[in-house]
């Protein structure tokens, strides 16, 4: 790939690859279609490959184009992250942003970080299933507590602990009267979240109903998920620590007997190195080596030294983080 590859052309390429239409991509980029076409042709000439196949049936990626998509996105995210860090540095002072998923409390980690760097300004940002990785890769967040499964490409990932997951049911549902349920019993119900987040349900549902099933509405935030469950549109699966923050009489939390626990990890951009990031990793590892501190309810519960991973599969399973505090009480509505 040429050293002087133009980021603007990559941005144009990604827009066309996502829209699979030069007309829609041009509208999205607020440029004229002939300009976009010329820029894509120039990029193809620089790379020496054809990126798109154009026909009367529409626009499609070539094998070379499909190969470039993920790399192009990664390059653009890295460039955006660099811009953000440079602008922060230009404003003066040291700043770090820590992300966290619902149910995870980064309080102790942030407090320890501020104690080590009194002049450091630390922001915290709540993330969601849809953006927890994206916000790290594009530089909006420096380090984040994430929930598996995630795409690890471009990340340094430090597994921390696991915790059980529970299903959220309408309180009027027959299964709500049970002390626990199984995946098989949930497979016939609509899941109101990304099925990739609950692969056990995805596989069981596909076996029961086939792959050509109607897609139910999908909620993004925890609040939306609970509202849709209360409206009897379907069910969702949440980590136990997330569930304990939301109590309402019209939904019920129940343990799922054959559901794997949720893995929580710390993630930051691979290749990044700073005193602050090294300190976060050290703080987390110190807490993992100290079971007494790991048991405190004000932060993530960890009691075992985690493994450090960069893009590897097979998460290291830690202790049950919800032991004694995160598991909804059986026989009660959560």
N, C-alpha and C positions, 0 to 999 in steps of 0.2 A: 504494500500500500504506500503511495507516495507520501513523502514527509510533509508536503504542503497541501494535504487533503483539506478541502474547505468545509468547515463546520456547517456553513449555511446550506451547502449542497446536501450534506448528510441529513440536515433537518428537513429539507424538501423531500429527500428520498423516503424518510420515515413517514412523512405525511401521506405520500402516495401509497406506500406499502400498507398503511393502516386503512386508508380509504378505498384502495383499489379502484380509484377513479381520479384522473387528472383534473376533472372539473371540480369535484368536491374538495380535493386537496388544495387546489388554487383558491377556492373560496375560503377554506380554513386558514390559509396562509396570507390571505388578503393581497394576492398578487394575480397578475393576468396569466391565463393558462398558457399562452405561447412562451412567456418568460419561464414558467415552471418546466415546460417541455424542453426548452433549450438547456436549462440547468441540469436536468436529469441526463440528457444526451451528453453533456460535457462531463458529468461524473462517470458515465459509462465509458467514455473515451479515455479518461484518466485511469480507470481501473482495468480497461482492456476487456471488459465483459459486458454482456447484456443483462440488465437487471429486471426488466419487465417484458412481458409478451403482450403486445397490443393487437386486438382483433375485434371483429364486429360483436363478439360476445362479451367484451369488456377488457379489463386489465388484470393480468395475473403476474405473480412473481416467478422469475426463473429460479432454478436451483441456486445459482449464484446470488440472486437477490434475496432468497429466503435465508441463505447463510449470512448475509450482511446485516439483516434486520437487528438481531440481538446485539451484535457488536456496535452497530451504529447508535442504538439506544444507549449502550453503556458509555460510549465516547461522549455523547451529548450530555448524559448525566454527570460524568466526571468533569466536563468543562463547566457545567453549571455550578457544581460544587466548588470548584476552584474560584470561580467568580465571587461566590458568596463569601468564601473565607477571606479573599483579598479585600473585599469591601468592608467586612467586619474589622479586619486589621487596620484599614485606613481610618475607621472611625475612632480608633484608639481604644486601649484597654483590652483585656483578655475576656473572651466570651465562649461559652460552651452550651450546647443544647442537648438535653437528655430526653429521649422519648420513652413512652411506656404504654403498654396495652391495658385496656380496662381490667381491673382486678389486681394489677401489679402496682405495688407501692415502692417507688424509688427513693423514698424519703431518707433513709439512713445512708444510702450511697451518696446522694447529693449533699447531705450534711457533712459527711466525712470528706468529700471533695472540697467543699468550701473551707473546711478547717485546714486542709493542706495548702490551699491557694486562696488566701484572704482577699486578694484583689480580683479574683476570678468572678465574673458575672455568669451565673448558671441559670438557664431557662429550662423549663420542663414543658413538654408537649405531649398531649394524649394522642395516640395514633389509633388506627383501625385495621381490621383484617386486610382491607384493600390497599392501604398506603404504608404499612409499617416498614416494608423493605424499601419502597420507592423513596421515602423521605430520607432514608440513610444514604442511598446511592446518589441522590441529587443534591445532597449537602444541606438540606433543611434541618437535619438532625445529625449530630456528631456521633452519638452512641445511643443505642436504644435497647430496652428490654422488649423482646419480641416473643411471639408464640409460634410454635411449629404447627403445621408444616410451612416452610418458607423456601424460596429459591435462594440458594447460598452463593450463587455466582457473584463475584465481586465483593464478598463480605468476609470478614473474620468473625467467626461464630464461637462463643464460649457457652456451652450448655451449663445450666445452673441447677435446676430442680424440676421435678414433675409434680403434677397435682391431678386429682380425679376430675372428670367432667360429669355434668348432670344434664338431663333433658328438661326442658321447660315445657310444661303442658298446660292447657286451659284447666282451671280448677274443676270445670264441669266434665272433663273427659273421664271415661271409665278407668283409664290407666292411672289417673291421679289418685285413686283409692289404694293403689298398690304401694308396697314399701320400696320396691325396685322394679325395673323393667329390663327387657333385653332388646338388642338391636333388631332381632327378627320381629318383635312386636311393633317396632317403630318404622320398619321398612315400608309399610303400607301407608304411612302418613307423609304429608308434604313437609319437606325441609325448607325453612324460610331463610336459608343462608347458602353461601357457596358450598356445594357438595364436596369440593376438594378439601374443605376444612374438616369434614367428617367422612373420611374414606370408608370407614366401616359401614355407615349408613348408605353411602353411594353404591357400594358393591352389593349389599343385601337388597337394596331397592331395585337395582338393575336386574338381579336374579329373579326377583318377585314380579316386577312389572315390565321388564324389558327396557331397552335403551330409548325407545321412542315414546317417552312419557311426557306429559304436559309439564312445562316448567312453571312452578308456582312463583308468585311475586317474591322478590329478594330484598331483605332489609339490610341496611348498612350499619347503623349504630345499634348498640344494645337497647336503647330506649325504643327504637323502631321495632326491633325484634320482639320485645316484650309486648308492645302494643298489638302487633299482628297476631301473636299467640293468644293474647286475651280476646281478640276478635275471632278466634277459632278458625284462623286461616291455615294453621299448620303448627309445627314445633320447631324449636331450635335447640342446639346443644351448646352449653357454656362451660368454661372452667369453673370449678367450685368457688374460687376466690372472687370471680366476677359476679356469680350469682348472689353471694352474700351481701353485696352492696345494694341489691334491688329487691325489696320486699313489697309485694302488693297482693291483695286478697284474691284477684282473679286469675293468678297463675300459680302453678305448683312445680317445685323442683324435685326430681327423683333421680337417685343413682341409676346408672346403666351398667348392668352386670358384666357385659362383655365388651366394654368400650375402653380402649387404651387411654392411659393418662395423657394429659397435655404437657408438652415439654416447653419450658421457659428458658430463654438464652439471652445473653448480651451480644449485640452485634454492632460492628462499625465497619467502615470502608476498608477493604483489604489494601494493604500498602501504606495506609496512613500511620504516621508515628508522631506523637507529641507527648510532652510531659503529662498533660492532662489525661489523655487516653490511656497512657501507661498507668497513671494513678487510679483510674476507674477500674481497670483490670486487676490491679493489685488489691484495691479495696474489696472487690467482689471475691477474689480468691482468699483473702484474709477471713472474710465472713464465712466462706465455705469451709474453712479449716476449723472454725470455732462453733460447735453445735449450740452452745449457750446463746450466742448472738443470733444464730440462725433462727432460733425459736421465737424471737421477738415479733409480735404481731404488726409492728409499724413498718416493716419492710419485707422484701421477698425472703421467704424461708429457705435457707440453704444450709446444708450441714456436711457437704462432701466436696472435696476439691474437684472442680470441673475439668474436663478435657478441653483443649483449645483446638478448634477446627477451622479450616479455611477451605470451604467448598466440599467437604467430605460428606458422605451419606452415612446413615446409621447413627442417630443421636445417642449421646451418652445419657443414660437414665439416672437421674438423681433421686433423692428421697422424696417421699410424699410431702409436698409443701403444705398441703391443707390439713395435715394431721392435727386434730384438736381444735381447728378453728374454721376451716373453709368448707367442711362438709355440711350441707343442709341437714337439719334434723329430720329424721324419718317420721312420717305421720303428721307432718305439719306443712302448711303452705308456705312457700318461700317467696 
